[in-house]
C-alpha cells in the first residue's frame, strides 16, 4: 500500500501541474478575448478542401459566405467531379446569389472538367470577390487532403496576401476570418491558429466522450507561441511566409498538412499564435465506432509526426489509469475485505477533483470565446466534469493501438504511414457519402 500511496502522490502532483496549465489556458483566453484587435484586413484566399458530405454541410458552407471581412476569395477543392459534396456546394451557392454583392473572379479553366451545367451554375449565379472549385484528381504520393491543398494553392488569387485553411466539418462564426487574420499584421509571426471544439447537438455517450477527449488537446494551446501547433481546420499564414518556407513542397509525401506546417514553422523559429476567438464548433453526431476511429487515427498520426507527444500520451495515460482505475478496484477489494478505505478514497477523490476543476476552468474559458454557443456549452458541463477519467483511459487505448499499427482510414482512403514524408495509399473508395 505504501508504494500505491506514493503513486497516488505522483498522480496528485501531476494533477496540480495539469490544473495550473488549465488555469493558464483560462487566463490566456480571457486576456485575448478582451484585447484590442488589429484592423489588418488584406486580401485573403480561404482554401476549403472537402471529400464527401459532412453532417450540417449546408450550414458550414453558408458560414463561409457570411464572413464579415472586406475582401476574400474561397477556393473549394476536392479530388473528383463525382464527389457528392459538389451538388450541395452548388445548391448553397445558387440560393445565395441575391445576397452576394461581389464580382466573380473565378477562372473557368479551373472548372473545365466539370459538366457544363454545373460549371455554368457556379459562374453565373455567384458574385463574390473570388470563387473557385478545383478538381485536384486522385493523390499518388501524398495524403488526399494535402494533395488537394497543393492543387488549390496553384489557383489562388495572385494578389492574395494571406492563405487561410478551413475544414469542411467546422462552422466559423461571422468574425472568424477577421480574428484569424488580424495577428498576421506582425510580420514576425509564423501563423495564427484556432482549434476544433466538439459540441454534439443531442446527448450521446460517444459524442460527449469525444468532446472531452478533444478538449484536453485544446488546453495545450496558449501563450507559449513556440510550443503552439497549427490546426489545419482554422489556420492563417501570410503568403510571403508560406512561399519563403516552401511549405507547398514540404507538404509533398505528407498526410498531415497541420503537423507538417507546424514542423516547418518551428524549424524556422517562427511563433504560432493561438486565437481563442477562432475555435470552431463541430456539431456532428458521433457513434462509438466513429469515436474510436477518430481518436485512434489522431494518435497514429501523432506517433509518426510527433513521436515525443505520443510517448508522453502513452506514459501519462498509463500512469493515470494504473493509479485511478487500479485504485478504484483496490478500493472495492479493501471494502469487501473489511479493511480501511478512507485514506485511499480521499486520495482518489483529490485526483478526480483536480481533473474536474481543470475541465471546469477550461470549459468556462471556451464559453467566453464562443459566447454565441454559451447555452449549448453549458449543457456539456456534466460530461466534462465526469467523463475526463474515461477520456484518459481512451488516450491509453489510442496510444497502444498506435504502437502496433500505422494504418489509418481517412475520408474513405486507407493509408500506411511510413514516415512524415511518405504516406502510401492502400485502398480508396471512389465516392463518399459522409
N, C-alpha and C positions, 0 to 999 in steps of 0.2 A: 504493500500500500504506500510505503514511503516513496518508492520510485514513481508510482502513479500520481501521487500528490505533487511530486516535482514536475512531472509532465503537465499537470494542471496549472502549476505556477508559470511554466513557459507559455502555455496557451493563453493565460490571463495577460501576461506581458505582451504577447503578440496582439492580443485583442486591444490592449491600450494603445499600442502603436497604430493599429488599424483605425481605431476611433479617432486618434489625433489626425490621421490622414483624412478621415471623413469630415472633421471639423475644419481642416484647411480647405477642403473642397467647398464646403458650405460658405466659408468666409470669402473665398475667391469668387464664387458665383454671385454673392451679394454685392461685392465690390464692382464686378464687371457690369452687372445689370444697372447700377446707378451711375457708372462712369460716363463721361461725355464721349459721344461717338464722332469720329471724323466724318467730314462731308465728302470724302473721296469717292467719286462715282464714275469711274472710267467706263468705256465700252467693254462689256463682258460677254464672253461666249460660255453659255451653260451647256455642258455636254451631258445628255441623259440617255445612257445605254439601257436597253431593256431586252428581255427574251421571254416570250410567252406573255401570259396575262396574270397580273398580280391582283390580289384582293384590293378592292377600292381603287382600281387603276384610274377610273374617270376622275375621282376626286383628287387623286395625286397629280394627274395631268393638269387639271384646272388650276391647282395651286401654283404650278409653274408659270401659267399665263397671267396670274394675278399679282405678280411681284410689283411692289411699289418702288420701282427702280427706273431711272430716266431712260436708259438705253441699253438693251441687251438682246442677244440672239439666243435661240435654243437650237441645238443640234441633237436631234434624236438619232440613235444608231442601233441597229440590230443586225443579225447575221443573215437573215433570209427574207425574201419577199413574201414567203408563205407564212411568216410569223403572224399568229392570230392577234397579237397586240397592235398591229398596224391598223386594223379596222377600227379598234377603239380610239386610237390616236386620231384618225380621220374624222370620226363622229364628233369627238370633242372639239376638234379644230373647226369643223363646219358649224357647230352650234354656237361658237363664239365669234363668228365672222363680223357681226354687227357691233361687237363691243371692243374690238381691237382697232386702234387708230394708228397703226404703224405701216410702214412701207415694206413690202416683201422683197428682200434681197437674196432669197434662196436661189441657188443655181439649178436650172432644170437639168443640167448634165448629171448632177448628183442623184437625180430621180429617174435616170434613163432606163434602169432595169425594172421599174415598176410598171404595172399595167396602165395603159393610157388614162382610163377614167380615174384611177386613184391619183395619178400624178396631177391631172387637171384639178381634182378636188383640192389637193393641198395648195396648189399655186393660186387658184382663182378665188377661193373662199377665205383666205387668210391675209391679214395685213398686220405685219409685225416687223420690227427692225430687221430681224433675220430669222428665217425658219428653214431648217433643212431636215431631211430624213435620209440618212446614209445607210445603204445596204453594204455591210462590210464583207460578206461572204464567210465561209467556214474557216476557223482558225486551224493552223497546221503546226506552228512552233511555239504557241503561247496559249494561255487561257483565253476562252472566247471573249470574256469581258475586256481583257487587256487588248486583244486583237481589235475589238470594236472601238475602243478608245483611240488606238493608234490611227484607225481609219478616220474617225471623226476629227482628230486634230488636224488632219490634212485639209479639212473643209471648213475650218472656222474663218471668220472674217479677218482679213489681213490687218485690219486696224484695231482689233481687239487687244486690250492691254492686260486682261485678266482671264484666266481659264478657271471655270468652276465645274466641279464634278458632283453629280447628284444621282442617287439610286431611285429606281422606279417604284420601290415599295415604301418610300418615305414621302411625307406630306409637309412641305415647308409652309410656314406662315407668310403673310404678305410682306413682312420686312426682313425676311431671312437673307435675301441677297444683299441688301444694304449692310446688314450687320456683318456678314461674312466677308465682304469685300473691303469694308472700311479700314481694318487693321493694315492692309497692304499699302496704305499711304506711307508707312515706314519701309523704306527701301531695303533695310537690313533684315527684314522679316522673311523667312523662307516660305511659310504658308500659314493660312488660317484654317481652322477645322472646327466642325461640330461633331456630334455623335448621335447614334440612334437611341431612342427610348421607347421600349415596347409598353403599350398600354392596351390590352385587348378590350374590345367593346363590351363583352359579357364576361362572366367569370367562368374560367375553366382552370383546372389544376395545372395543366401543361402550360397554358398561356401565362398564368401567374408565375410559375416557376421560371419560365424563360425570361420574363421581365426582371425578376430578382437576380437571376444569373447574370444577365447582361448589365444590370445596374452596377454590379461590383467592378466592372471594367470602366464604366463611365467615371467613377470617382478616382480613377488612376490619372485622369487629366486634371490640369490645374495651372498654377502659376509657374511651374518649372518648365519653361519653354524648351529646354534642352532635353527633357525627358518625355515631352508630349509626343503623340503619334498622330498621323493623318488618318482620317476615316474617309474612304472613297465615296461615301454616300453624301458627304457635305464638306467639301474641301475647296479652297480657293488658293491659287498660286499665280503670281504675276507671269505674264507671257515671257518677259525678259529672263526671269529666273528659270522658268521651265526650259527655255532654249539653251541658256548658258550651261545648265547642268545636264543637258542632253537626256532629259527624262524619257522622251519617246523611245530612244534607242535602248536605254537602261531597262525599259519595260519588256523588251524582247525576251521571250523564253519564260516569262513570269506568269503566274496565275493570279497573283495578288497585286493589284495596282497600288493599294494604300501602303502595304508593308514595304514595297519597293520604293515608293516615293519617300516614305519616312527614312529609309536607309540612305537614300541619296542625299536628303537634306541634312541628316546627322553627319554623314561623311564630309559634307561641305561646311559643317559648323554653323548652319543656319537655323535659327529658332523657329518653333512651330507654336503658334498662339491658339489656345483653346477659347472658343467664343461660346459661352453658355447659351446665348440667345439663338444659337444655331443648332441646338439639339433638335432633332427631327423626330416627330412622333410616327411610330409604325403601329397601325391599329389592326393588324392581321390576326385572325384566329390561328390557333396552333394546337395540333394534336400531339400525343405523346411520341409518335414516330417522328414527326417534324421537329419536335424538341430535341430528341437525341441526335437526329441527323444534323441539325443546325449547330448545336453546341460542340459535338464531336468534330465536325468539319472545321470549326474555328480553332480548336486545339491542334488538329493535324496541320493546318496552315501555320499556326504559331510555331509548332515544333520545327518546321522547315525553315521559316523566315526569321524566327527569333527564339532560338533554342534555349537561351537563358531564361526567357519568360516561361517557356513550357516546363523547364526543370523546377522553377520556383513554384509554379502551379501544382506540379506533381508532389513536391515535398511538403508544401504548405497545406494542401488539402489532405494529404495522407496523415500529417501530424494532427490536424483538427479532427478528422474522422476517428482516428485512434483514440484521442482523448475524450471527445464529446460523446460520440455514439458508443464507444467502448465503455465510457464512464456510465452511460445510461444502463447498459447491460450489467455492469458491475453493481450499480445501484440496485437494480432489481434483484440480482442474486443475493446481495447482502440483506435486503429487506426480507426475502423469503427465508433466509437462513437465520433471521432474528438478530443480525449484527447491527451495529451502529451505522446509520446512513447520513446523519446530519452534516458532518464535515464535507463529505463528498457531494451531497446535494447542494450545499452552499457554494462550493467551487464551481459546479456545473451551472448553477443559476447565474453566477457572476459572468461566466464565459458567454452564456446566452444573452444576458442583458447588455454586455458590451457590444456584441454584434447587432442587437436590435437597436441600440442607441445610434450606432453608425448609420444603419438603414434609415432611421427616422430623420436624422440631420440631412442625409443625402436627399431623401425624397422631398423634404421641406424646401431645400435649396432649389431642386428641379421645379417645384411648383412655382417658385418666383420667376425662373427663367421661362417657363411655359405657362404663363399666367392664364391664357385662354383655356387651358386644359386643367385648371386647378381642381375643379369639382370632380372630374374624372380621375385625376391622380389621387385625390383624397380617398376614393373608393379602393385604390390599390394598396393603401397603407397597411391593412391587416396582413396581406400577403408578404409585404416587405419586412414586416416585423417578425413574422412567424416562420417563413419559409427559407430564410437565409441559411440555416444549417443544412437543409436539403440541397441548396444551391452549391454549397461547399462539397457535399458528397458527390454531386453531379460533376463538378470540376475534377474530382478524383477519377471518376469513371471515364470522363473525356480524355484525361491525361494518360491513363493506362491504355485506352484504345489507341491513342495517337502513338504510343510506344511500339505498337505491333503492326501498324499499317499506315501507309502514306497515300492510300487511295481515297478519293472523295468523289461525291456526285454533286454537281452544282448546275442548277437550271437544266437538268436533263442530259448533262455531259459528264462522263466518268473520266477522272484524271489519275495518273500516277505522278506524285510529286517527287521527282528525282533530286532536285536541288532548287535553290532560289532562282536559278537561271534556266531550269529545264522542267517543263510540265508536259507529260506525254498523254495525249488523248487516247483513251482505251475504247470508249463506246460513245455514241451520240444518238440522241433522239431527234428526229427531224423537226418535230413541232412540239411546242409547249403550251399547255392549256392553263398553267398557273403553277 
